[in-house]
Amino acid sequence: HVHLLESGGGVVQAGGSLRLSCAASGCTFSNYAMGWFRQAPGKERAFVAAISRSGSGTPSADSVKGRFTISRDNAKNTVWLQMNNLKPEDTALYYCAAKFSPFDRRSYSLPAEYYYWGQGTQVTVSS
């Protein structure tokens, strides 16, 4: 059973930075593509960024391009989301997700494509 544990959320002022971590266990991490999603109150869960199992594919949502960076270390079973220049509209519960993938370079941007999810970590950006 794949278990995902997010950390690193918090309260930050606009323009600040946070680094979210997602530690995976119970799986061969290098076989899984990973993704970050977020959900604000009253809104649907939305794609933020994804990374292929090899780390070579890293698409991101237009709203975070140039500000957020996803990365992974397969030796540490961890994926990160570096968030810079945060804005109040980035306030949300951020989720890490994992999908078994037979492809080294394929990444996935739809929530329905992911089977395993963490509990989420709250990010609040004050203006």
C-alpha positions as CSV (number, residue, x, y, z in Angstrom):
1,H,0.0,0.0,0.0
2,V,1.4,3.4,-1.0
3,H,1.4,6.0,1.7
4,L,2.1,9.7,1.0
5,L,2.8,12.2,3.7
6,E,3.0,15.9,2.8
7,S,4.7,18.6,4.9
8,G,5.9,22.1,4.7
9,G,2.7,24.1,4.5
10,G,2.1,27.2,6.6
11,V,1.1,30.8,6.6
12,V,3.3,33.2,4.5
13,Q,3.0,36.8,3.3
14,A,2.5,37.5,-0.4
15,G,5.8,37.4,-2.2
16,G,7.2,34.8,0.2
17,S,8.2,31.2,-0.5
18,L,7.4,27.8,0.8
19,R,8.8,24.3,0.0
20,L,6.4,21.4,0.2
21,S,7.6,17.9,0.7
22,C,5.9,14.6,0.0
23,A,7.5,11.4,1.4
24,A,6.4,8.1,-0.1
25,S,6.5,4.7,1.5
26,G,5.2,1.2,0.7
27,C,6.2,1.3,-2.9
28,T,9.1,1.3,-5.3
29,F,9.1,5.1,-5.7
30,S,10.9,5.2,-9.0
31,N,8.0,3.3,-10.6
32,Y,5.6,6.2,-9.8
33,A,4.8,9.4,-11.6
34,M,4.0,12.1,-9.0
35,G,1.8,15.2,-9.0
36,W,0.8,18.1,-6.8
37,F,-2.8,19.4,-6.8
38,R,-4.5,22.0,-4.7
39,Q,-8.1,22.7,-3.6
40,A,-9.4,26.0,-2.4
41,P,-12.6,26.2,-0.4
42,G,-15.6,25.8,-2.7
43,K,-13.5,24.9,-5.7
44,E,-12.6,21.7,-7.4
45,R,-9.2,20.0,-7.0
46,A,-6.8,21.6,-9.5
47,F,-3.6,20.5,-11.1
48,V,-0.5,22.4,-10.0
49,A,2.5,20.4,-11.3
50,A,3.6,16.9,-12.2
51,I,6.8,14.9,-12.7
52,S,7.5,11.7,-14.5
53,R,9.1,8.8,-12.7
54,S,12.5,9.7,-14.1
55,G,12.1,13.4,-13.4
56,S,12.4,14.4,-17.1
57,G,8.8,15.6,-17.6
58,T,7.6,18.5,-15.4
59,P,4.5,20.2,-16.7
60,S,2.8,22.8,-14.5
61,A,-0.4,24.9,-14.5
62,D,-0.2,28.2,-16.3
63,S,-1.1,30.0,-13.0
64,V,2.1,28.8,-11.4
65,K,4.6,28.7,-14.3
66,G,7.8,30.6,-13.5
67,R,6.9,30.5,-9.7
68,F,6.6,26.9,-8.7
69,T,9.0,24.1,-9.4
70,I,8.5,20.4,-8.9
71,S,11.4,18.0,-8.3
72,R,12.1,14.5,-7.0
73,D,14.8,12.4,-5.5
74,N,14.1,8.7,-6.1
75,A,16.8,7.7,-3.6
76,K,15.0,9.6,-0.9
77,N,11.4,8.6,-2.0
78,T,10.5,12.3,-1.9
79,V,9.0,14.8,-4.2
80,W,9.1,18.6,-3.5
81,L,7.2,21.6,-4.7
82,Q,9.2,24.8,-4.4
83,M,6.8,27.8,-4.4
84,N,8.2,31.3,-4.9
85,N,6.5,34.7,-5.2
86,L,3.4,33.3,-3.5
87,K,0.1,35.1,-4.1
88,P,-3.1,35.2,-2.0
89,E,-4.8,33.1,-4.8
90,D,-2.4,30.3,-4.1
91,T,-4.1,29.7,-0.7
92,A,-5.4,26.1,-0.7
93,L,-4.9,22.6,0.6
94,Y,-2.1,21.1,-1.3
95,Y,-2.1,17.4,-2.1
96,C,0.6,15.0,-3.3
97,A,-0.5,12.1,-5.6
98,A,1.1,9.0,-7.0
99,K,0.4,7.0,-10.1
100,F,2.2,3.8,-11.2
101,S,3.7,4.5,-14.6
102,P,5.4,2.1,-17.0
103,F,6.9,5.2,-18.8
104,D,10.0,7.0,-17.8
105,R,9.1,10.3,-19.3
106,R,5.3,10.4,-19.0
107,S,3.6,12.7,-16.5
108,Y,0.0,13.1,-15.7
109,S,-2.1,16.2,-15.0
110,L,-5.6,14.9,-14.3
111,P,-6.7,14.0,-10.7
112,A,-8.6,11.0,-12.0
113,E,-5.3,9.5,-13.3
114,Y,-3.9,9.2,-9.8
115,Y,-4.7,6.4,-7.5
116,Y,-2.8,7.3,-4.3
117,W,-3.2,10.6,-2.4
118,G,-1.8,12.2,0.7
119,Q,-3.9,14.0,3.3
120,G,-2.8,17.4,2.2
121,T,-1.0,20.3,3.7
122,Q,-2.5,23.8,4.1
123,V,-0.9,26.8,2.4
124,T,-2.2,30.2,3.4
125,V,-0.9,33.4,1.7
126,S,-1.8,36.7,3.3
127,S,-1.9,39.9,1.4
